[in-house]
Amino acid sequence: MKKLLKSLLWLIIVLILAFVFFVGYISINDYSPDSETLVFKNDNQTTSTLSDSMELSFLSWNLGYCGLNKEMDFFYSGGTKVYPESKVVFKNIQGVKDEIKKMPKVDFMLFQEVDKSSTRSYFTNQADTLCNMFKDYHADFGTNYLVPYVPIPIFKPMGAVNSGLLTLGKYVPQQSVRHSYIGNFAWPKSLFMLDRCFLVNRYNLNNGKYLLIINTHNSAYDDGGLRIAQMKQIKKFVTKEYDKGNYIIVGGDWNQCAPDFKPDFDKDIMDNNSRLDISSDLMPKGWTWFYDNKQPTNRRDSTSYTVGETLTTVIDFFLLSPNVKGLEIHNISNGFKYSDHQPLLAKVQLKPEN
């Protein structure tokens, strides 16, 4: 009996030491980016100069790391699964490529949840895959999820994650800067969660001002407090830039609805259970929340997707400064085949100074 107790005691000690070592290792290797990180700076005098009256087209799509196809649910959203079999991930990657090929060619593509080397997507480099599809486009990547090992769920851990935002554009920016969103979950949970950011590409205009294309992916799985703080942060940033005379276009996955959003879905059901709307008085007069309310862009991951039964919402859209006019925007309905998000296409026009 004494030997058994002694063995159990040693086992407990070993497990505690292993846990302490693991948390210490993750803490030491924690991805802690600066508030601003220069991703790209054009030193070769090849920066594009855009017209201050031109039309611009966009594709925005959260790819869900090509692991959250319509049959998947996700443990963190109330489901039971972590990631699918490798053949499903490869099929999703090919499906994403095929979908993009069917779309009209656009000036800018804003992608979120693009894996570079993650266990959950079998270490496929999805950023390289997209860049190789559009070799004539300039590419910038902003890391927002870099963890050596996520240990949950216990029986099938998520493992290593290396993922982020990818902006592809026909034009070469003056620079691209990753801006860290303020706030995060409490330690030690913060060690294993995303380090949220927005990626700012700055382009020269022929009137001496700048066009800012911003790719954003705001927080989820919080009580709303992080998202509210992030919205105040991005408001401060974009209004300061607009006051300088610059043109601002922000797109991506906001993980919340536009102010006073009213869905007009034909077949899908709006998720009002966990809905969070951006405050209607957040932005000054003249700023435009540019979205399509006819088709959802996101489904809830607590179950697999079934049209007319699964809760859906629109959390992917654009914010336009007063000197940018929204022309067309369409959410593309593909039945959430390859991601828990559906893509959207948009056209805008810059308004020349008087």
N, C-alpha and C positions, 0 to 999 in steps of 0.2 A: 504493500500500500504506500509506504514511504517513497519507494522508487517511482511509483506512478505519479505521486504528487510532485516529486522532484522533476520528473520529466515534463509534466504539465507546466510547472513553473518556468523551466528553461524555454519551453515552447512559447509561453507568453512573453518572456523577456526578448526572445529572438524576434517575434512578431512586432513588438513595440519598437525595437531597434531598427528593424527593417522599415517600419512606417516612418520613423523619425528621419532615417537616412533618405528615404524616397522624397518626403516633403522638403527636406533640406536641399536635395539635388534639384528638384523642380524650382525651389525658391531662388537658388543661385543662378539657374539657367532661365529664369523668368524673362520673357520678352517685355521689355520696358522702354518703348520708344519715346523719344523726346516729343515735346508738344508740336514741333515742326521738324520734318525730315525731308531733305532735298532728295527727290527721286530722280530727277533729270534736270540738267541745265544745259542749254544750247550754247556751246562755245565756238561753234563752227560757222556762225553767221548764215545759217540756213533756215532761220526761223521764217515760217510762213507769215504773210501779211494779208489779213482778211478784210473784205469790204464791210463798212458799217451799215450796209443796207441789204446784205445777202441773206438768202434763205438757207437754212441748215436743217438736215434730217438726222434723226436719232433712232437707235435701237437701245432699249434698256431691258435687262433680263438677269434675274437672280437664278443661277444655274443649280442651286442646291447641291453643289459639288458632284452633280450627275449621279447622285445616290438616292434622291427622293422622288422617284417616279411614282405614277398613280397607284401602284399596288402597295407602296410603302407606307408604314406609319413610323413614328419616331418616339423613342422612349421619353425624351425630355418634354414632349408635348402631350403625354398621356398615353402614348402607344406602347408597344412592346419591343419593337425592332430597333437595331442600331444602324446597320448598313447592309445592303443586299449582297448577293453573290457577285463575284468578279464579272461573270458574263453579263449580268444586268447592268453593271457600271459601264462596261464597254459598249453595250447596246445603247445606253443613254447618251454616251459621248457621241456616238455615230448619229443618234437621233437629233441631238442638238446641232451638229454640223449640217445635217440634211435640212432641218428647219430654217437655219440661217441662210442656206443656199437658195431656198425658195423665196426669201424675202427680197424686196428691192434693196439695192446697194445704198448705204447711208453714209453720211459724213462722219458720224461718231457712234461708237458702240460702248455702252456702259454695262459692265458685267459685275455681279457680286457673287460671293461664295464660289470662287474659282480656285480649285486645289492645285498646288504645285507638287506636293509630296506628302500624302496623308494615308494612314492605314485605311480609313473609311472608303477611299476611292482607289485602293490598291496601288498607291504611289504613282498614279498616272499624273503627268504634267499637263493639266488642262489649259494652263496659260500658254504653254508652247504650242499646243494643238490649235488654239484660236489664232495665235500670232502667225503660225505657218499657213493658215487659211488666208490671211490678209497681210502678205509680206510687204505690200506697198503702203501699209498703214503704220503710223508711229504708235508704239505701245508703251504704257506706263502701268506699273503694278504697285499697289499699296497693301502691304501685309497687315491683316487685322486679326489673324488667329495663328499663333506660332507656339505650340506646346510640345515638349519632348514626349509626353505620354499622359493621356487622359485615362484614369484608372476605372472609370465607370462606363456602363454597369459592370459589376464584378465578373459575371460569367461570360461577357463578351465586351471587353473594354473598347472604347473608341480608339485608343492608342495615340500614335503621333499625328499631329495636325500641322499643316503648313498651307495657309489659304489666304485669300484676300480679294481686293477689288482690281479689276483690269479695265483700263480705258484705252480703246483703239480709235485712232483718228486719221483722217486723210491728210491733216495738216500737222506741221511740226510746231510744238509750243515753244515759247521762250523758256519756260520751265514747268516742272511738275513737282508739287509739294504735298506730302502726306501730313494731314493735320489730325492730331489725336483728339478724340472726343473726351471731354472731362468726365470723371466719375467711373466707378466700376463696382462690382460686387465686393463684399467684405472678404478678407483673407480667412481661410485658405481657398475659398471658392474662386476668388479672382485669378488664382494661379492657373485654373483650368478653363477659364472663359475667354471670350473674344476681347481683344483690345480694339474697341471701335474707332473708326476714323472716317474722314472724308478726304478725297483725293482731288486736288485743285490743279487743273491745267490752265496755263495763262498764255493767251495768243495775242499777238500784235494786231491792231486794227489800223486802217489807213487814216483815221482821224486822230491818231496819237494816243488813243485810249486802249484798253485791253478788253478782250472777251475772256471770261472765266467759265470753263466747263468743269462742273463739280460732280463727282461720283460719290454718292453717300450710301452708307449702310448703318442705320441706327439700331439702337439696342432693342432686345426682346427679352422675354422671360423675367422682366422686372415688374414692379408695381406701378410703373409709369413715371416714377421719379427721375430715373436716368434719362428717359426720352425727353421729358420736359426740360431738364437742364441742358441737354444736347441741342434742343431747338433754340433755346436762348443763346447758346454759343454760336450756332450757325447764323442766327439772325444778326448778331453783333458783327460777325465777319462779313456777311454779304452786304449789309447796309453801309458799312464803312467803305467797302469797295465801290458800291454804287454812288456814294457821295463824292467819290473821286471822278465820276463820269464813266465808270466801267460798266460793261454789260455782263449780266450774271444768268447762267442757266444751271440749275441744280437738278439732278435726276438720280434715281436709284430706288432702293428698298428702304422706306422710311419706318417700317414696322408700326405704322399708325395710319389712320385715314386722314385725308385732307379735311380742312375745316368744313363743318356742316355737310358732310358727304351724304348724298342721297342716292342709293343704288337703283338701277333700273334693269336688273338682270332678267333675262327671259326664262332660263331654266334653273339656274343655280340659286342657292339660298344664302342670304347675307348673314354673316356672323355678327350678331349684336351682343353676344354673351361676353366676349373678351375684347370688345371694341374700345379703342382709344382714338379720339379725334384731336388733331392739332388745334390749338386755341384759335378761334376766329379773329381775335384781335392781336395775334402774334406779329404779323407783318404790317408795315405802314401802307397807306392807301397807294394803289397803283401796282402793287405786286400781285402776280397771278399764280394761283394754284391750278396747274394745267393737267387735267386727267380725263379719262373716259370712264363713265359710270355704267356702260352697257354690258361689259364683260368683267368678271373678276380677274385679278392678277395673282391671287394667293389662296390656297386652301389650307384648312386646319389639318395637322398631321396626327391627330389622335387616332384616326382610322385611315384606311385606304380611301381613294376617291371614288365616289359614286355620284353621278350627275343628279341633281335634284334632292340629294340627301346630305351630302357633305357640306359643312359650313364653309363659306367662301367670303372674300373681301377684296378691296382694292387698296393696297399699301405701296404700290409702285407708281410713281407719277413724277411731275416736274414742278419746280418753282421758278418763275421767270421774273426778272427785274422789270420795272416799268418801261424800259427802253427795248424790250423784247416782246414781240407779239406772237401768241400761239396761233398756228394756222390749222393744223390737223393733229389728232391723236387717236390711236386705235389700239385697244388691247386685243392681242391675237389669241383666239380660243383654239387650243390644241388638246384639250382634255387632260391637261397636266400630265402628259405622257412621260416626260423626261425629267421633270422638276416639279416641286411643289409651288412653283411660280410659273406664270405664263408671261411671254414677252409683250412689249408694247413698242409701237412705232409712232414717232412724232415728227412734225415739221414746225419750225418757228422762223420768224423773220426779225432781223435786227432793224431798229428804227434809227435812221440817220439823225444826227444833231441838226437842229434848225439853224 
